[in-house]
Amino acid sequence: MTNNPDKTISEARFQRLFADTQSMSIQGYRVDGSVVYWNAASERIYGYSASEVQGKTLYDLIIPQEMLGDTKRAVALMFANKQAVPSARLNLKHKNGSTVPVYSSHTVVSLPNDETIMFCMDADLRELEVAEAEVQRLYYYDSLTGLPNRRLILERIASAMRHVNSDCPCAALLIVDVDSFHSINDSLGYSHGDKVLINIAKVLQQYRSATDELARLGKDEFALFLPCVASSPGAAAAEAERLATTIINTLKMSVVLEGKAHHLMACIGIALFDRPNHLSSEELLRQANIALKMAKRSKKNKIRFFDKKMELMVKERLKISQALNCAIQNNELALALQPQVNAQRELVSFEALLRWQHPELGVVSPLDFIPIAEATGSIISMGDWVLEQSCYRLVRWSSQKTYEDMSISVNVSPVQFRSGHFIQRVQSILDKTGANPRKLRFELTENLMVDDIDFVVKQMESLRRLGISISLDDFGTGYASLAYLTRLPLDELKVDRVFVNNLNEKKQGALLAQTIISLGRNMNLMVIAEGVETQEQFERLRSMGCEYFQGYLFGKPTIESDF
């Protein structure tokens, strides 16, 4: 019993202060985390009464599962050093499982002849977070539509511009403007105009991939940011134009106001750019605005690109796309074969490569027409044509002693591979031609693995049951990981020409090529290197253990008439 009345009164005051404070949760814990003190504010903030926490620990009550390890280490450290860790903003746990944001401070009280106690003092931040969220909303969002405003989308664009995406480096910014919107405000009033703007916002939301990629810039202007459109400028331009056309056609649908139908006509300006990019987001917005002004001035073209060259590329792609529709019927396609040899330079097989000679466009590069064919879906019929022609070639070779043992590798597009009834179409072509499927090899690219690996494996197993072998093309340049590789029913790995070309660059290319070759051999797969153009490359790859080779050193792709 103390002999100091003043000290006793002072202690009582502090105990009453701790117990009655409504804004600060104060808890006391032993070294094992068990509760020794729990004030009224703790019940209000965390939901547990003082009687409920008896016999429980800090970890049972308010620490989320993901914080348990760090919290236990911090508590042990505080008791060991008799010193608190720094105060911090934490997300703790309410009795009902909800998150409780607090600002938490700690102190360790160690008195002579008494056990050491850790006290936690937590200030409830829930109301503060609500206020912060409202400030954030007012600062970054349009109050009418709920969309991000100009400020937020500029920050989003600036952030995207700093990041590299080697798989999809081309981005686009579209500004959508509704023609003669002021006439709705003038004739029906601003309340009806607001309804139209809200409706436009809902329409545009279906074309964004993230919430911060669509914004209302002001009045009747909206910005749609596409951070990852395509891997090449031409493909990006085509995709942006396709989306813009869809938006214009969707907005043309009438909106009924005051019993009258109003048809909305939109103009769209588009700016394309690569990532990363040194241009500011304000500059990109300015470019898209210039394109928008050009579109608004035009009587016919309501979609304009900032870069005139892009417009020409889009028109060229459209011309190619239209011409592709008749390429098979007009007998414009041809099959070219490139030889594949073994380590003794003996001919063992060929790769079938598609060529296109158009009467007006001339010889069109596969690098130009294959992506367009994939985008439009015409690659499916073209792929079937290549397979059918390859099968007929194998049938003819079967009666020629020189070529009777030869096989053919056929490239299969991811679009073709994932299309409906692919396996059935392959079976039908085999039945129709009578080709031996064991003389066929399908070359698949790594980007197949980006989605639904189970489906990919199932399709590949079905092909192998038909007798067709499988080669993984461009290995090391795409999506396939070692984990995927072990699941795939493969027969061959193909070393991409990128690694072959870089065999002498600071040894990095050689190291990667050697790794792929060793990996393939350890998995009992055949390994073939493509793009071999020099004797030095051939000998280097052969010394690494590569078994098969393809490239200009052994022969260029040759069309049947010259074969």
Secondary structure, DSSP 8 states (H G I E B T S, - for coil): --S-HHHHHHHHHHHHHHHH-SSEEEEEE-TT-BEEEE-HHHHHHHS--TTTTTT-BHHHHT--GGGHHHHHHHHHHHHHHT-----EEEEEE-TTS-EEEEEEEEEEE--TTS--EEEEEEEE-HHHHHHHHHHHHHHHB-TTT--B-HHHHHHHHHHHHTS--SSS-EEEEEEEEETTHHHHHHHH-HHHHHHHHHHHHHHHHTT-SSGGGEEEEETTEEEEEEEEEESSHHHHHHHHHHHHHHHHHHHTS-EEETTEEE---EEEEEEEEESS-SS-HHHHHHHHHHHHHHHHH-SS--EEESSHHHHHHHHHHHHHHHHHTTTTTTT-EEEEEEEEEETT--EEEEEEEEEEEETTTEEE-HHHHHHHHHHHTTHHHHHHHHHHHHHHHHHHHTT-TTTTT-EEEEE--HHHHHSTTHHHHHHHHHHHH---GGGEEEEEEGGGGGS-HHHHHHHHHHHHHTT-EEEEEEETSSS--HHHHTTS--SEEEE-HHHHHTTTSTTHHHHHHHHHHHHHHHTT-EEEE----SHHHHHHHHHTT--EEESTTT---EEGGG-
